Amino acid sequence: MSHTINCEPLKELIRTVPDFPKPGILFYDITTLLKDKAGFAQMIDAFAAYYIDKQVDLVLGIEARGFIFGPAMAYRLNAGFVPVRKPKKLPAPTAKVTYDLEYGSDSLEIHLDAIQPGQRVVIVDDLLATGGTMQATVQLVKQLGGEIAGVAFAVELDFLKGRSKFPEVDVYSLLHYNE
């Protein structure tokens, strides 16, 4: 049975930066939390506690900040780690998905042999905002025959309702912000 750890006190370790990357945006900078050894350990412990009993085979980290959490989670869950990259970064044949952004589009790739059919996968990223990047990654996993055990985020901006993009997936976020 998975357990949850209260991460709410970790909000004190997150720096807010107004008007970044553009005016009117309040940016939640997790770099100040990451450099705090106790805070970082608590985050990884919280992710591991939630997923420890979910028979996870692979942890996928989305470039770039998913790479921070993914390997540590994979280690704690006795699972493998798979990077999900921007185009033309992976050397072997890849599967690719293109998704819409507010202005334009972007793409993500994964090695074709990264996931075997039926493997249970957790996908991790630093932030859930509108959900487009994670939705695209979920599509990649399904395309390769993987089973989504869950998607995980350090921070979720609840007011943007990103989790509504994948109602059939277990979404776990450590910290929630409503503004």
Backbone as a chain_set.jsonl record, in Angstrom:
{"seq": "MSHTINCEPLKELIRTVPDFPKPGILFYDITTLLKDKAGFAQMIDAFAAYYIDKQVDLVLGIEARGFIFGPAMAYRLNAGFVPVRKPKKLPAPTAKVTYDLEYGSDSLEIHLDAIQPGQRVVIVDDLLATGGTMQATVQLVKQLGGEIAGVAFAVELDFLKGRSKFPEVDVYSLLHYNE", "coords": {"N": [[0.843, -1.192, 0.0], [0.611, 2.136, -0.936], [1.981, 5.138, 0.437], [1.546, 8.511, 1.551], [3.544, 11.422, 1.898], [3.671, 14.382, 3.713], [4.398, 17.163, 2.001], [4.071, 19.836, 2.098], [5.468, 21.737, 3.794], [7.759, 22.126, 2.267], [7.302, 24.133, 0.483], [8.305, 26.47, 1.506], [10.901, 26.437, 0.701], [10.927, 27.042, -1.94], [11.556, 29.403, -4.369], [9.894, 32.308, -5.475], [9.516, 34.008, -8.521], [8.629, 36.944, -9.82], [7.095, 37.975, -12.917], [8.492, 36.323, -14.744], [8.734, 33.85, -17.205], [7.837, 35.993, -18.617], [6.059, 39.168, -18.464], [3.57, 39.266, -15.912], [3.563, 36.608, -15.207], [4.035, 34.404, -12.504], [6.745, 32.784, -11.456], [7.599, 29.641, -10.226], [10.365, 28.72, -8.751], [12.216, 25.928, -8.477], [14.865, 25.449, -8.011], [16.016, 26.38, -5.696], [14.944, 24.706, -3.805], [15.971, 22.244, -4.658], [18.692, 22.448, -4.084], [18.764, 22.196, -1.391], [19.621, 19.786, 0.774], [18.091, 18.218, 2.585], [15.499, 18.878, 1.841], [15.417, 18.061, -0.878], [15.851, 15.317, -0.547], [13.509, 14.673, 0.88], [11.578, 15.108, -1.088], [12.193, 13.092, -3.008], [11.846, 10.86, -1.375], [9.108, 11.117, -0.909], [7.98, 10.773, -3.484], [8.847, 8.114, -3.926], [7.581, 6.744, -1.811], [4.92, 6.935, -2.566], [4.786, 5.457, -4.944], [5.899, 2.969, -4.399], [4.583, 0.473, -4.077], [3.434, -0.05, -6.52], [4.355, -1.662, -8.553], [6.37, -0.727, -10.477], [8.114, -0.659, -13.479], [9.662, 1.028, -15.077], [10.888, 4.379, -14.893], [10.159, 7.318, -16.449], [11.714, 10.26, -17.432], [11.03, 13.563, -18.309], [12.62, 15.745, -20.545], [13.787, 18.871, -19.485], [13.905, 18.956, -16.756], [12.648, 16.748, -15.655], [14.638, 14.936, -15.671], [15.998, 15.389, -13.37], [14.551, 14.294, -11.219], [13.802, 11.735, -12.081], [15.964, 9.634, -12.327], [16.708, 9.32, -9.584], [14.264, 8.556, -8.444], [13.849, 6.168, -9.884], [15.959, 4.599, -8.948], [15.219, 4.345, -6.22], [12.856, 2.911, -6.542], [13.662, 0.556, -7.569], [13.749, 0.353, -10.358], [14.102, 0.848, -13.949], [15.501, 3.684, -15.74], [14.336, 5.984, -18.163], [15.041, 8.397, -20.574], [13.055, 11.015, -21.918], [13.235, 12.869, -24.725], [13.96, 16.004, -26.411], [13.652, 16.58, -29.974], [16.039, 14.878, -32.099], [18.059, 14.256, -30.282], [18.495, 11.73, -29.357], [20.325, 8.756, -30.087], [19.588, 6.303, -31.364], [16.948, 4.598, -33.305], [13.762, 6.261, -33.031], [10.531, 6.881, -31.476], [8.157, 9.411, -32.055], [6.322, 12.266, -30.977], [4.286, 15.03, -31.71], [3.113, 18.034, -30.355], [0.751, 20.622, -29.453], [1.545, 23.937, -28.499], [1.047, 27.013, -26.637], [1.739, 29.006, -28.447], [2.433, 27.813, -31.324], [4.185, 24.672, -31.827], [5.647, 21.669, -30.397], [7.949, 18.912, -30.023], [8.533, 15.561, -28.843], [10.718, 12.803, -28.178], [11.422, 9.267, -27.925], [13.419, 6.391, -27.456], [12.759, 3.663, -29.641], [13.011, 1.114, -28.56], [12.799, 1.502, -25.846], [10.696, 0.92, -24.113], [9.055, -2.008, -23.273], [6.227, -3.885, -24.443], [3.564, -3.862, -22.13], [5.094, -3.163, -19.924], [5.2, -1.425, -16.823], [4.95, 1.984, -16.241], [6.064, 5.012, -14.789], [5.803, 8.427, -15.273], [7.707, 11.333, -14.916], [7.917, 14.814, -14.162], [8.903, 18.228, -13.575], [6.869, 20.17, -13.315], [3.382, 20.599, -13.497], [1.437, 22.293, -15.593], [-0.397, 23.319, -18.015], [-0.568, 20.779, -19.048], [0.082, 19.745, -21.553], [2.658, 18.777, -22.384], [2.992, 16.484, -20.781], [0.769, 15.02, -21.588], [1.475, 14.439, -24.228], [3.685, 12.796, -23.744], [2.489, 10.649, -22.434], [1.074, 9.636, -24.614], [3.24, 8.719, -26.172], [4.2, 6.601, -24.563], [2.002, 4.856, -24.601], [1.932, 4.336, -27.338], [4.16, 2.728, -27.601], [3.332, 0.532, -26.246], [3.411, 0.487, -23.493], [2.277, 0.483, -20.062], [0.621, 2.868, -18.178], [1.515, 3.59, -15.014], [1.342, 5.804, -13.522], [1.572, 9.427, -13.34], [3.844, 11.9, -12.32], [4.585, 14.853, -10.481], [6.605, 17.518, -9.25], [5.555, 20.039, -8.692], [2.279, 21.351, -8.989], [0.223, 23.487, -10.794], [-2.705, 24.205, -9.913], [-4.787, 25.881, -10.778], [-4.583, 26.007, -13.522], [-5.562, 23.67, -14.448], [-4.366, 21.352, -15.601], [-4.351, 18.571, -15.143], [-6.739, 17.685, -16.125], [-6.365, 16.948, -18.731], [-5.696, 14.294, -18.889], [-7.664, 12.274, -17.739], [-7.853, 9.543, -17.238], [-5.582, 8.722, -16.013], [-3.501, 8.174, -13.166], [-2.654, 10.871, -11.305], [-0.102, 12.356, -9.522], [0.95, 14.851, -7.457], [3.366, 16.637, -5.643], [3.375, 19.229, -4.521], [1.004, 21.852, -4.425], [-0.314, 24.688, -6.068], [-2.533, 27.427, -6.085], [-2.677, 29.818, -7.392]], "CA": [[0.0, 0.0, 0.0], [1.423, 3.343, -1.021], [1.784, 6.125, 1.5], [1.89, 9.867, 1.138], [4.32, 12.22, 2.828], [3.283, 15.785, 3.628], [5.488, 17.989, 1.459], [3.657, 21.24, 2.157], [6.525, 22.621, 4.325], [8.79, 22.369, 1.257], [7.001, 25.381, -0.231], [9.173, 27.52, 2.044], [12.194, 26.346, 0.022], [10.748, 27.401, -3.348], [11.644, 30.847, -4.628], [8.982, 32.813, -6.499], [10.124, 35.067, -9.331], [7.575, 37.61, -10.591], [7.322, 38.426, -14.295], [9.398, 35.444, -15.475], [9.623, 34.37, -18.241], [7.267, 37.193, -19.239], [5.248, 39.935, -17.51], [2.304, 38.683, -15.469], [3.764, 35.218, -14.782], [4.758, 34.175, -11.26], [7.509, 31.563, -11.696], [7.967, 28.887, -9.033], [11.722, 28.249, -9.015], [12.525, 24.824, -7.58], [16.311, 25.265, -7.828], [16.332, 26.656, -4.294], [14.58, 23.475, -3.092], [16.87, 21.171, -5.073], [20.011, 22.571, -3.449], [18.6, 21.882, 0.032], [19.743, 18.328, 0.793], [16.961, 17.598, 3.285], [14.307, 19.095, 1.029], [15.487, 17.191, -2.041], [15.643, 13.944, -0.064], [12.097, 14.506, 1.214], [10.83, 14.991, -2.346], [12.411, 11.762, -3.57], [11.177, 9.926, -0.459], [7.656, 11.226, -1.112], [7.675, 10.086, -4.744], [9.051, 6.679, -3.741], [6.542, 6.206, -0.93], [3.655, 6.853, -3.301], [4.839, 4.469, -6.022], [6.649, 1.786, -4.001], [3.79, -0.753, -4.213], [2.704, -0.015, -7.793], [5.063, -2.511, -9.517], [6.903, 0.136, -11.528], [9.261, -1.202, -14.204], [10.456, 2.121, -15.621], [10.562, 5.775, -14.628], [10.51, 8.17, -17.582], [11.893, 11.662, -17.095], [10.872, 14.454, -19.458], [13.674, 16.749, -20.637], [15.054, 18.591, -18.863], [13.823, 18.852, -15.296], [12.281, 15.387, -15.28], [15.897, 14.213, -15.493], [16.45, 15.607, -11.989], [13.837, 13.404, -10.315], [13.633, 10.393, -12.616], [16.938, 8.629, -11.91], [16.628, 9.079, -8.14], [13.046, 7.755, -8.224], [14.073, 4.831, -10.427], [16.819, 3.914, -7.989], [14.43, 4.02, -5.014], [11.791, 1.963, -6.896], [14.298, -0.591, -8.216], [13.23, 0.399, -11.731], [14.992, 1.47, -14.905], [15.209, 5.077, -16.088], [14.311, 6.263, -19.596], [14.87, 9.815, -20.88], [12.198, 11.478, -23.016], [14.058, 13.977, -25.167], [13.594, 16.85, -27.538], [14.074, 15.916, -31.214], [17.41, 14.746, -32.586], [18.995, 14.121, -29.163], [18.697, 10.306, -29.095], [21.106, 8.216, -31.198], [18.997, 5.133, -32.025], [15.606, 4.898, -33.834], [12.853, 6.807, -32.016], [9.13, 7.232, -31.682], [8.061, 10.865, -31.891], [4.991, 12.86, -30.919], [4.268, 16.485, -31.793], [1.967, 18.551, -29.607], [0.547, 22.063, -29.569], [1.858, 24.869, -27.429], [0.231, 28.225, -26.718], [2.089, 29.623, -29.734], [3.233, 26.881, -32.108], [4.173, 23.272, -31.427], [6.913, 21.105, -29.977], [7.977, 17.467, -30.194], [9.313, 14.75, -27.915], [11.084, 11.505, -28.728], [11.874, 8.204, -27.03], [13.924, 5.265, -28.243], [11.738, 2.659, -29.953], [13.167, -0.065, -27.703], [12.877, 1.942, -24.45], [9.604, 0.33, -23.338], [8.516, -3.249, -23.814], [4.776, -3.964, -24.218], [3.134, -4.312, -20.813], [5.868, -2.613, -18.811], [4.515, -0.384, -16.052], [5.756, 3.193, -16.351], [5.735, 6.286, -14.151], [6.42, 9.552, -15.966], [7.905, 12.415, -13.955], [8.379, 16.117, -14.613], [8.933, 19.164, -12.457], [5.717, 21.065, -13.193], [2.157, 20.401, -14.278], [0.727, 23.543, -15.861], [-1.546, 23.022, -18.878], [-0.615, 19.336, -19.257], [0.367, 19.349, -22.928], [3.877, 17.98, -22.474], [2.736, 15.169, -20.193], [-0.188, 14.324, -22.459], [2.257, 13.933, -25.356], [4.512, 11.7, -23.259], [1.567, 9.521, -22.223], [0.838, 9.079, -25.953], [4.436, 7.961, -26.559], [4.218, 5.353, -23.789], [0.948, 3.987, -25.139], [2.357, 3.961, -28.685], [5.135, 1.647, -27.465], [2.705, -0.595, -25.557], [3.591, 0.561, -22.05], [1.112, 0.727, -19.203], [0.884, 4.031, -17.319], [1.264, 3.372, -13.592], [1.058, 7.113, -12.972], [2.384, 10.575, -13.714], [4.246, 12.56, -11.089], [5.092, 16.223, -10.61], [7.008, 18.192, -8.021], [4.639, 21.163, -8.49], [1.109, 21.446, -9.867], [-0.511, 24.755, -10.774], [-4.08, 23.706, -9.971], [-5.674, 26.812, -11.473], [-4.486, 25.796, -14.972], [-6.352, 22.459, -14.706], [-3.635, 20.469, -16.49], [-4.668, 17.155, -14.94], [-7.947, 17.342, -16.886], [-5.962, 16.432, -20.044], [-5.549, 12.84, -18.827], [-8.503, 11.831, -16.621], [-7.729, 8.103, -17.012], [-4.249, 8.474, -15.465], [-3.279, 8.567, -11.776], [-1.779, 12.044, -11.245], [0.381, 12.606, -8.169], [1.775, 16.054, -7.355], [3.808, 16.846, -4.271], [3.013, 20.563, -4.053], [-0.077, 22.46, -5.204], [-0.485, 26.145, -5.992], [-3.836, 27.818, -6.63], [-2.599, 31.138, -8.041]], "C": [[0.88, 1.244, 0.0], [1.038, 4.318, 0.093], [2.131, 7.498, 0.952], [2.616, 10.58, 2.266], [3.903, 13.667, 2.627], [4.478, 16.627, 3.19], [5.195, 19.478, 1.561], [4.737, 22.163, 2.749], [7.625, 22.932, 3.309], [8.531, 23.644, 0.452], [7.881, 26.528, 0.241], [10.53, 27.542, 1.348], [12.121, 26.733, -1.456], [10.725, 28.919, -3.49], [10.596, 31.212, -5.682], [9.634, 34.001, -7.194], [9.021, 35.714, -10.157], [8.042, 37.995, -11.993], [8.398, 37.63, -15.033], [8.614, 34.237, -15.976], [9.053, 35.573, -18.986], [6.382, 37.904, -18.225], [3.921, 39.238, -17.194], [2.417, 37.242, -15.002], [4.511, 35.215, -13.458], [5.424, 32.808, -11.383], [7.882, 30.929, -10.371], [9.299, 28.189, -9.311], [12.101, 27.183, -8.001], [14.023, 24.65, -7.344], [16.73, 25.515, -6.379], [15.96, 25.462, -3.406], [15.572, 22.36, -3.406], [18.224, 21.236, -4.367], [19.963, 22.299, -1.941], [18.577, 20.361, 0.186], [18.585, 17.645, 1.504], [15.68, 17.739, 2.474], [14.277, 18.187, -0.187], [15.237, 15.74, -1.635], [14.172, 13.7, 0.266], [11.251, 14.362, -0.046], [10.977, 13.595, -2.936], [11.743, 10.707, -2.688], [9.671, 9.938, -0.672], [7.239, 10.547, -2.416], [7.771, 8.567, -4.554], [7.955, 6.065, -2.878], [5.231, 6.014, -1.673], [3.657, 5.693, -4.301], [5.429, 3.116, -5.627], [5.882, 0.474, -4.224], [3.038, -0.831, -5.531], [3.415, -0.794, -8.906], [5.558, -1.727, -10.728], [8.14, -0.522, -12.156], [10.225, -0.104, -14.654], [9.955, 3.465, -15.108], [11.057, 6.561, -15.837], [10.62, 9.6, -17.09], [11.828, 12.496, -18.359], [11.957, 15.53, -19.397], [13.121, 18.12, -20.281], [14.87, 18.333, -17.367], [13.314, 17.503, -14.805], [13.508, 14.521, -15.066], [16.43, 14.36, -14.067], [15.842, 14.556, -11.067], [13.848, 11.943, -10.767], [14.657, 9.365, -12.167], [16.886, 8.313, -10.415], [15.387, 8.253, -7.798], [13.249, 6.32, -8.697], [14.932, 4.003, -9.468], [16.018, 3.449, -6.777], [13.356, 2.975, -5.285], [12.338, 0.678, -7.518], [13.777, -0.757, -9.643], [14.314, 0.97, -12.646], [14.588, 2.922, -15.144], [15.304, 5.245, -17.596], [14.133, 7.767, -19.798], [13.904, 10.022, -22.051], [12.8, 12.805, -23.441], [13.383, 14.827, -26.225], [14.165, 16.223, -28.803], [15.576, 15.963, -31.482], [18.453, 14.703, -31.472], [19.329, 12.661, -28.879], [19.342, 9.638, -30.306], [20.469, 7.058, -31.978], [17.607, 5.5, -32.556], [14.615, 5.273, -32.72], [11.407, 6.81, -32.474], [9.03, 8.716, -31.359], [6.596, 11.266, -31.806], [5.15, 14.373, -30.949], [2.993, 16.972, -31.114], [1.939, 20.072, -29.697], [0.956, 22.79, -28.302], [0.948, 26.082, -27.579], [0.468, 28.938, -28.046], [3.0, 28.658, -30.481], [3.11, 25.45, -31.632], [5.576, 22.849, -31.001], [6.831, 19.601, -30.169], [8.832, 16.826, -29.115], [9.597, 13.416, -28.567], [11.527, 10.562, -27.618], [12.409, 7.091, -27.919], [12.815, 4.229, -28.439], [11.814, 1.45, -29.039], [13.2, 0.28, -26.209], [11.849, 1.262, -23.555], [9.151, -0.943, -24.044], [7.014, -3.283, -23.543], [4.462, -4.549, -22.841], [3.955, -3.79, -19.655], [5.112, -1.466, -18.163], [5.457, 0.808, -15.879], [5.184, 4.313, -15.501], [6.491, 7.354, -14.918], [6.531, 10.703, -14.975], [8.4, 13.671, -14.668], [8.307, 17.068, -13.43], [7.601, 19.859, -12.229], [4.561, 20.621, -14.078], [1.46, 21.749, -14.379], [-0.498, 23.202, -16.704], [-1.646, 21.538, -19.233], [-0.238, 18.851, -20.644], [1.583, 18.451, -23.077], [3.654, 16.574, -21.922], [1.771, 14.359, -21.048], [0.541, 13.712, -23.659], [3.109, 12.735, -24.926], [3.677, 10.46, -22.976], [1.275, 8.848, -23.567], [2.02, 8.241, -26.421], [4.476, 6.604, -25.854], [3.195, 4.368, -24.342], [1.306, 3.487, -26.532], [3.325, 2.774, -28.647], [4.592, 0.458, -26.67], [2.899, -0.611, -24.057], [2.285, 0.83, -21.332], [1.461, 1.86, -18.245], [0.505, 3.697, -15.877], [0.946, 4.696, -12.903], [1.938, 8.175, -13.589], [2.621, 11.4, -12.456], [4.857, 13.919, -11.382], [5.553, 16.722, -9.258], [5.983, 19.265, -7.677], [3.492, 21.082, -9.477], [0.451, 22.807, -9.677], [-1.983, 24.413, -10.998], [-5.004, 24.579, -10.817], [-5.611, 26.666, -12.996], [-5.146, 24.486, -15.418], [-5.691, 21.48, -15.689], [-4.004, 19.004, -16.355], [-5.928, 16.726, -15.701], [-7.608, 16.773, -18.264], [-5.814, 14.913, -20.056], [-6.317, 12.284, -17.629], [-8.346, 10.345, -16.287], [-6.411, 7.734, -16.339], [-4.195, 8.941, -14.012], [-2.241, 9.692, -11.749], [-1.401, 12.298, -9.788], [1.318, 13.812, -8.19], [2.117, 16.293, -5.893], [3.332, 18.172, -3.704], [1.984, 21.174, -5.0], [-0.109, 23.965, -4.964], [-1.787, 26.502, -6.695], [-3.834, 29.194, -7.256], [-1.282, 31.34, -8.694]], "O": [[1.777, 1.386, 0.83], [-0.081, 4.306, 0.604], [2.91, 7.628, 0.009], [2.33, 10.361, 3.443], [3.793, 14.129, 1.492], [5.449, 16.778, 3.932], [6.013, 20.295, 1.14], [4.911, 23.276, 2.252], [8.353, 23.91, 3.478], [9.442, 24.172, -0.187], [8.173, 27.449, -0.522], [11.234, 28.551, 1.395], [13.141, 26.75, -2.145], [9.968, 29.615, -2.812], [10.436, 30.496, -6.671], [10.22, 34.875, -6.555], [8.522, 35.102, -11.101], [9.214, 38.296, -12.221], [9.133, 38.185, -15.85], [7.873, 33.646, -15.19], [9.701, 36.116, -19.881], [5.992, 37.303, -17.224], [3.251, 38.702, -18.075], [1.458, 36.701, -14.452], [5.5, 35.929, -13.296], [4.739, 31.786, -11.411], [8.419, 31.598, -9.488], [9.345, 27.186, -10.024], [12.288, 27.475, -6.819], [14.421, 23.791, -6.557], [17.695, 24.921, -5.899], [16.592, 25.235, -2.374], [15.969, 21.613, -2.512], [18.832, 20.204, -4.085], [21.004, 22.187, -1.295], [17.614, 19.715, -0.227], [18.137, 16.587, 1.062], [14.868, 16.816, 2.427], [13.239, 17.605, -0.503], [14.496, 15.021, -2.306], [13.643, 12.63, -0.037], [10.306, 13.574, -0.068], [9.983, 12.981, -3.325], [11.141, 9.763, -3.2], [9.026, 8.891, -0.621], [6.244, 9.822, -2.443], [6.881, 7.827, -4.973], [7.457, 4.981, -3.185], [4.514, 5.042, -1.437], [2.639, 5.024, -4.478], [5.455, 2.201, -6.45], [6.502, -0.543, -4.535], [2.091, -1.608, -5.648], [3.104, -0.604, -10.081], [5.203, -2.035, -11.866], [9.084, -0.89, -11.458], [11.443, -0.279, -14.62], [8.756, 3.664, -14.915], [12.229, 6.481, -16.204], [9.723, 10.098, -16.409], [12.481, 12.187, -19.356], [12.188, 16.144, -18.355], [12.047, 18.48, -20.763], [15.625, 17.556, -16.782], [13.532, 17.152, -13.645], [13.449, 13.503, -14.376], [17.227, 13.539, -13.614], [16.541, 13.989, -10.227], [13.897, 11.03, -9.943], [14.271, 8.309, -11.666], [17.007, 7.151, -10.027], [15.45, 7.353, -6.96], [12.872, 5.371, -8.009], [14.641, 2.833, -9.219], [16.126, 2.296, -6.358], [12.975, 2.231, -4.381], [11.57, -0.185, -7.943], [13.417, -1.854, -10.071], [15.317, 1.506, -12.175], [13.482, 3.338, -14.799], [16.22, 4.726, -18.234], [13.194, 8.357, -19.264], [13.94, 9.292, -23.042], [12.877, 13.748, -22.653], [12.392, 14.437, -26.842], [15.081, 15.406, -28.715], [16.271, 16.924, -31.15], [19.606, 15.073, -31.691], [20.336, 12.375, -28.232], [18.952, 9.918, -31.44], [20.794, 6.863, -33.149], [17.126, 6.601, -32.288], [14.624, 4.695, -31.632], [11.098, 6.753, -33.665], [9.741, 9.217, -30.487], [5.739, 10.687, -32.473], [6.035, 14.928, -30.298], [1.925, 16.385, -31.285], [2.949, 20.718, -29.976], [0.739, 22.314, -27.187], [0.173, 26.172, -28.531], [-0.469, 29.412, -28.688], [4.216, 28.684, -30.29], [2.075, 25.047, -31.101], [6.553, 23.567, -31.212], [5.757, 19.069, -30.448], [9.729, 17.453, -28.55], [8.827, 12.944, -29.404], [11.944, 10.982, -26.538], [11.902, 6.876, -29.019], [12.037, 3.953, -27.525], [10.793, 0.82, -28.765], [13.587, -0.556, -25.393], [12.102, 1.05, -22.369], [8.9, -0.951, -25.249], [6.565, -2.766, -22.521], [5.01, -5.576, -22.44], [3.555, -3.954, -18.503], [4.477, -0.652, -18.833], [6.596, 0.665, -15.436], [3.974, 4.54, -15.487], [7.683, 7.207, -15.185], [5.57, 11.018, -14.274], [9.175, 13.612, -15.623], [7.716, 16.744, -12.4], [7.229, 20.118, -11.085], [4.743, 20.31, -15.255], [0.956, 22.279, -13.389], [-1.536, 22.832, -16.156], [-2.702, 21.084, -19.673], [-0.238, 17.644, -20.887], [1.542, 17.468, -23.817], [4.08, 15.59, -22.527], [1.941, 13.15, -21.211], [0.246, 12.585, -24.055], [3.236, 11.767, -25.675], [4.112, 9.341, -23.249], [1.234, 7.621, -23.646], [1.831, 7.172, -27.002], [4.754, 5.581, -26.48], [3.493, 3.188, -24.526], [1.017, 2.34, -26.871], [3.316, 1.924, -29.538], [5.311, -0.515, -26.444], [2.589, -1.608, -23.404], [1.323, 1.333, -21.91], [2.492, 1.809, -17.574], [-0.673, 3.541, -15.556], [0.35, 4.711, -11.826], [2.919, 7.875, -14.269], [1.722, 11.576, -11.634], [5.548, 14.113, -12.382], [4.96, 16.389, -8.232], [5.582, 19.398, -6.521], [3.693, 20.784, -10.655], [0.161, 23.225, -8.556], [-2.446, 24.341, -12.137], [-5.899, 24.07, -11.493], [-6.501, 27.155, -13.693], [-5.273, 24.224, -16.614], [-6.37, 20.858, -16.505], [-3.976, 18.265, -17.34], [-6.155, 15.532, -15.898], [-8.471, 16.175, -18.907], [-5.809, 14.305, -21.126], [-5.72, 11.874, -16.634], [-8.669, 9.928, -15.175], [-6.146, 6.553, -16.116], [-4.769, 9.973, -13.664], [-1.087, 9.488, -12.126], [-2.269, 12.438, -8.927], [2.351, 13.795, -8.858], [1.264, 16.167, -5.014], [2.928, 18.244, -2.543], [2.082, 21.031, -6.219], [0.043, 24.447, -3.841], [-2.109, 25.961, -7.753], [-4.896, 29.699, -7.621], [-1.041, 32.391, -9.287]]}, "num_chains": 1, "name": "protein.A"}
